[in-house]
Amino acid sequence: MEIIENVYQLDCASHGHVFFIRSDQGILIDTGMPGLAEKILAELEALDGTVQHIKKILLTHHDIDHIGNAKALQEATQAEVWAPHEDVPYIIGGKNRPGIKRILQTMARPPKPNISGSYQANQCFGEVRVIHAPGHTPGHTVFQYRNVLFIGDLFQEVRGKLDLLPRFLIWDQEEAKRSISIIKELQYDWICPSHGMPIKRGAVTEEFLENY
């Protein structure tokens, strides 16, 4: 699904969305649940003609439904994989995920990608700007490309409304709320959550954000 020109939400990843930005850098944001690599590659081929145009894979955070195909996609495209510094130990297996996520990681252990680098404050990948937004995880990260915000799991869209994810999935709820307040200061037209549909800025977004 094309959100704006050259920005796509891949149809094959319905739980934990994967976004593709067609640009000189060729950027993927997140990689979906494990087992989707072949479908993701096929959809990218249909959109862009060659997966070799993918140069960067940017992970919003360490959850399995975001890193699930990072290694396979890295191997297929030779792209760099970037991740938040605080979340890298969970991605490469140096730390166990907290709470229910520890149980989930015993059920699904996606292969570990080679982490090419960790984000720096206000870092940019071409026109994609990195915004540190911890709370859902210690290093949770939001990205802005032109007038589109990719918010990962900072909050979600459910039947046309916006809401936090369930508390048991959030590392630090107060930190998450502080990160949401950052969104209020940004200029954008579209919010793309990892769960739910893209939502255009308007009454729904402003009603949600005014609480933070």
N, C-alpha and C positions, 0 to 999 in steps of 0.2 A: 504494500500500500504506500503510495507516494503522499507524503505529508506536505512538503513544499518542493519546489524544483530541486532535484538531486538529493533529496532526503527521503529515505524509505524505512518503513517498519516491515520487516520480513514476515510474510504470511505463514511460513512453516514453523515459527516459534511462537506459540500462542501463550505459553506459560513462562514468563521471564523473557520479555521481548528482546529481539536483536535488531539494532538499527544500523543502516548503511548510509554513509555520506559519500556520494560520488564527487571526488575532488582530486587534485593533484596528489594528495596524500593517500586517498583511498582508505577511509576509516570505517571500522566496525566498532560499535559500542555494545559490549557484552556479547555472550555467545550461547545463551540458552541452556536448557536442560541437557544432560548427557544423552548421546545417541542421535543427535540431530545434525551432525557435521555434514553428512552427504546431502541432506535436504537443503541445508544452508548454502553449501557450495553450488548446488544445482540452481537455486534461486538467484544467487549472485551471478552465475554465468548467464542466466536469462536476462538479468538487468544490465550487466556491464560487459558481457562478452568474454571476459577472462578474469579468473580469480587472482591472477598475478598483479592486478591493479590494487589489491588490498595491501597497504603498507604498514598500517597501524591497527592493532586491536586494543581498545581502551576498556578496561574493566572498571565498573563503578564500585564494586566491592567483592568480598570473598564468597558470597553465598553460592551454593552448588548450581542453582538455576541461572547463574550469571557467568560462571567459569566453566560450565560443563563441557564445552567443545573447544576451549581455548587451545589446548595442545594440538588437537587434530587440525584445526583451522590454521594454526601457526605452521604446522608441517606442510600443509597443502599450499599455503600462500607465501611462506617465508617471511611473514610479517613480524614486526616487533610486537611484543605483548607488554603493555604498561599497566600498572596497578597501584593503588594507594600503599604507601610505605607501611602504615599500621596494619594493613590487611594481608601483606605478603606472607607472613608466617603461617596464616591459616590456609593460604592457597598452596604453599609448597609443603605443608605438613609439619611445620615446626611447632605449631600450637593447635590444640583441639578447640573447636568451636564451642561456645558456651550454651548451656540450657538444652532445649530440644534440638538445636542444630547439631549437637554432638551425637545425638541418636541418629539423625538424618545422615550424617557423614559416615556412619558405620554401614548404612544401607547403600549409599552411592559414593564411590570414591573416584571422581574423574581423574584421568591422568594429569600430572602436573606439567604446566607449560614452563618454558624457559622465560623468566621475567626479565625483560630487557631494561627496565628502569622503573623508578617510582616518581610520582608527580611532585613537582615543586610548586610553591605558592605562585599563583597567577601564571602558570605555565600555559603555553599555547602550542597546539599542533596545527599549523596553518591557521585557519579561522576558528578552530575549536579551542575554547578557553576552559581551563580546569578551575573548578570552584570546590574548595574543601567544604564538605557538608556532613560532618560526623554525626552519629546518633544511632542510625540503624545498625551500623557497624563502626568500629573505631576510626576507620579511614574512609568511610563512605564519601563518594565524590559525585558531583553534578557537573555536567558539561553544557556549554552554550555554544551553539553554532548559528551565527546570524540571529534570526528572530525565534529560534527554537531552543528550549531547555530540555535536556535529557536528565531526568531527576532520579533515575534508578529506583530505589525503594524508599526514598525520603517520604513519600506518601503515594497513595494509589487512587485510581478512578474506579468507582463502582456504580454502575447504572446511572451515569451522568453526574455523579457527585464525587467530591474528593474527601479522602479520610486517611488517617494514619493506618499503617498496618497493625495487626494485633500486637498487643503489648509484649507477649511472650516471644515475639520475633525481633524485638527492638533491643539493642544492646544498652542504650541509655536514652530513655524517653525525653528527659529534660534537654539533653544535648540535641536530640532530633528536633525538638521544638525551636531551639535557638537557631538551628540550621535552616528551618523553614522560614524564619524571619528574614534570612538573607535574601530569599526569593523576592520578597516584597520590594527590595531596592533595585531589582534588575529590570531591564527593558527587554520585552519579548512579546511574541504573539501566540506562541504555542507551547504547551507543556506536554512532554511525552514521558509518561510513567512506564516502569517496567511491567506493571500489572494494571490492566485496564486500557482504555483507548486514549489516543491523543485528545487533548481538550484545548479549545481556543480560549484565549484570555477574554474574560467577560464577567458577568455577574457571579457565576459559579466559582470561578477562581478567586475573585475578590472577597466573596463571602467567607470562603475557607481561610484565606490568608489573613483576614482582619482579626482572627482569633490568636495570632501569633506575633 
